[in-house]
Amino acid sequence: MDIQRVSDLLQEIAILEHQIASWRGEDLPPDAGYSAHVILDTLGYPPDVVHRTVSGPQGSQAHLIYLDLAIADELILEGVLTPLLQAKTPQDWTPQQFLLGAVVQAKTLDAVIRGILQGQIAVGCSLWPSWVTVDVAHPPERSISEPKNQEVVHGPHNGFIENLWINLIQIRQAIRSPFLRFEALQIGELQSTTVVIASLAGVTPQALVRLIRQRLHRIRLAGFVDSSAIASAIGSHAWVPTVQYTERPDDVVAALLEGRVAVLVDRTPAVLLAPSVLMHFLTRSSDYYQLASTASFVRIIRLVGVMIGMAFPGLYVALATVNQSLIPLPILFTFIHSRLSIPFPVLLETLIMLLTFDVVYEAGLQMPGALGQTISIVGAVVVGQAAIMAGIVSAPTVIVVAISFLSQFLIPEVDWASAIRLVRYPLVVMSGIFGLIGMTLSIVALLAAGTTLTSFGMPYLAPLGPLRSWAWRDGILRRPPKLRKHA
C-alpha cells in the first residue's frame, strides 16, 4: 500500500471520527493549542482560514480562528484583540471583556466549526472552560452581476468575479460544511498564479482530486491570465472538450455535490469543472429552475440540435449527389430546377456556404456588443441572398446550411458547439464521395471513438455508453425528484 493511499485512508478515518464526535456531542480537549490543531485539521487547513495567537498575562495564550475576508477586521481589532492585549491580570483575561455582541460558548468541535463557517470568530484559551464564538461576520458586498453568457430567467443572478477569495466566499456561503476542501497551488514559473482545487470530502473521490493535482503540478507555463490555459493543460483530449467552464456559483455548488471537482484561478471568473462528459455540456442552470417536463423537452431539443447541426449538411449532400433516388419526385424536380444555373457541384457549393457562414460568425465575434450580433445576422442574410441572386449557390443549399448553423446555438457550451462545426466538414466530404454509406460509416466511427473517450476516468458518453437507464433521470430527461429511485 503506497503512502498516498495511506494518507487518503487516514483522511477518511478523520472524517468518520468527526462525524461520530458530532453525533455524540463530545467536548473539545481542554488544551487550547491542541484544540486549534483539531479544528484546523478538520477543516483541512484551507488557505482562507486564519489562525492567530495572542499572548496574555502569566504565559497564557489565546487562539483565534476565523475566515479571512468574511469578517470585519475592525470588529476583531476593537472588540477582541484590544481587550485581550489590555488585560493585565488573569481575571481580566476573560471573554466577558469582549466589546461585541453576545459571546456564545462552544464546547463541541461541531459548534466551533459551525460558527467559523457562518462568519464568526472562534476564540479559545486553556484558562477558559470552553471555546467561545463571537459574531463578526461581514462578507464582502458586491453588486449583483450575472454572467452575460449564462443568463437565466429564474434562479440566482450572481456570478463569479476576478477576485479569487471573493469567489471562495460565495461557495462557502452556499455550502456551509466542514467537509468543503480548498487546496491552493501556485502555478507559473515566471508569473505565479494562485489556483485552488475545490472538492467535497466524503463525496468527491480522492483519486479524482489526486489526478487533478498531479496534472496541475505537471504544468510548465511561464504564466497565464485565464483559466483556459489550465483547461488545455489538464484536459484529456485536444479535439474534444473534457473540462467545463462556468461563471455561476450555483453550477459549481451543484457539481461539488455531485462529486466533481472545481478548479478556481485567480484573476479570472471562469471556473473549471471536471470530469465533464457529453451530458454536462448539454445542460444549463435554467434546467433546474423550471418544470421537469419543460426541462426534459428543452434537453431533447438540444440533442436534436446537435444531430442537425452535425449531420444535416452531410445528409443533404448525400441525397443530392449519390442517393437521389431516395428523394420524392416533386422535391427532386424542384431541386433540379433550382440548380440549373449553378456552376458548382453540390459538394463544393455546400463547403463554400459552410465556410462563408463560419467567416461571418467569427467576424461578428470580433466586433463589440450589439454591433457584432448585427454583423452576424445581417451579414449571413445579405451574403446568402446575394449568392442566390448571383447564381453562385442554390436556395436549398443556403436553407440547409442556415438551419445547421442555427442548430449549433442550441448547445449551451461554446467549446462543444465549436467541435460540432469542425465535424461538419469531413462528414460533408464523405457524404459527397460515398453517399449515405459514407455518412453512416463516418457517424459510426465517431460513436466508436466516443466510446473510447474518458474525462478523468469517466466515460464520455455516459449514461448512453455504457448504457445506464437509471442515470437518465438527470441526463437526457430530468425527472421530478419524487419519481427518482436512486440518489
Stockholm file with secondary structure:
# STOCKHOLM 1.0

chainA/1-487         MDIQRVSDLLQEIAILEHQIASWRGEDLPPDAGYSAHVILDTLGYPPDVVHRTVSGPQGSQAHLIYLDLAIADELILEGVLTPLLQAKTPQDWTPQQFLLGAVVQAKTLDAVIRGILQGQIAVGCSLWPSWVTVDVAHPPERSISEPKNQEVVHGPHNGFIENLWINLIQIRQAIRSPFLRFEALQIGELQSTTVVIASLAGVTPQALVRLIRQRLHRIRLAGFVDSSAIASAIGSHAWVPTVQYTERPDDVVAALLEGRVAVLVDRTPAVLLAPSVLMHFLTRSSDYYQLASTASFVRIIRLVGVMIGMAFPGLYVALATVNQSLIPLPILFTFIHSRLSIPFPVLLETLIMLLTFDVVYEAGLQMPGALGQTISIVGAVVVGQAAIMAGIVSAPTVIVVAISFLSQFLIPEVDWASAIRLVRYPLVVMSGIFGLIGMTLSIVALLAAGTTLTSFGMPYLAPLGPLRSWAWRDGILRRPPKLRKHA
#=GR chainA/1-487 SS CCHHHHHHHHHHHHHHHHHHHHHHTCBCCSCHHHHHHHHHHHHTCCTTEEEEEEECGGGCEEEEEEETTSBCHHHHIIIIIHHHHHCCSTTTCSGGGCSSSCEEEECBHHHHHHHHHTTEEEEEETTSSSEEEEECBCCCCCCCCCCGGGCCSSSCCCCCCSCHHHHHHHHHHHCCCTTEEEEEEEECSSSCEEEEEEEETTTSCHHHHHHHHHHHHTCCCSCCSSTHHHHHHHCSCSSSCCSEEECCHHHHHHHHHTTCEEEEETTCCCEEEESCCHHHHTCCGGGGGSCHHHHHHHHHHHHHHHHHHHHHHHHHHHHHHTCGGGSCHHHHHHHHHHTTTCCSCHHHHHHHHHHHHHHHHHHHHHSCHHHHHHHHHHHHHHHHHHHHHTTSSCHHHHHHHHHHHHHGGGSSCHHHHHHHHHHHHHHHHHHHHHHHHHHHHHHHHHHHHHHHCEETTEETBTTTBTTCGGGGGBTTSBCCGGGCCCC
#=GC SS_cons         CCHHHHHHHHHHHHHHHHHHHHHHTCBCCSCHHHHHHHHHHHHTCCTTEEEEEEECGGGCEEEEEEETTSBCHHHHIIIIIHHHHHCCSTTTCSGGGCSSSCEEEECBHHHHHHHHHTTEEEEEETTSSSEEEEECBCCCCCCCCCCGGGCCSSSCCCCCCSCHHHHHHHHHHHCCCTTEEEEEEEECSSSCEEEEEEEETTTSCHHHHHHHHHHHHTCCCSCCSSTHHHHHHHCSCSSSCCSEEECCHHHHHHHHHTTCEEEEETTCCCEEEESCCHHHHTCCGGGGGSCHHHHHHHHHHHHHHHHHHHHHHHHHHHHHHTCGGGSCHHHHHHHHHHTTTCCSCHHHHHHHHHHHHHHHHHHHHHSCHHHHHHHHHHHHHHHHHHHHHTTSSCHHHHHHHHHHHHHGGGSSCHHHHHHHHHHHHHHHHHHHHHHHHHHHHHHHHHHHHHHHCEETTEETBTTTBTTCGGGGGBTTSBCCGGGCCCC
//
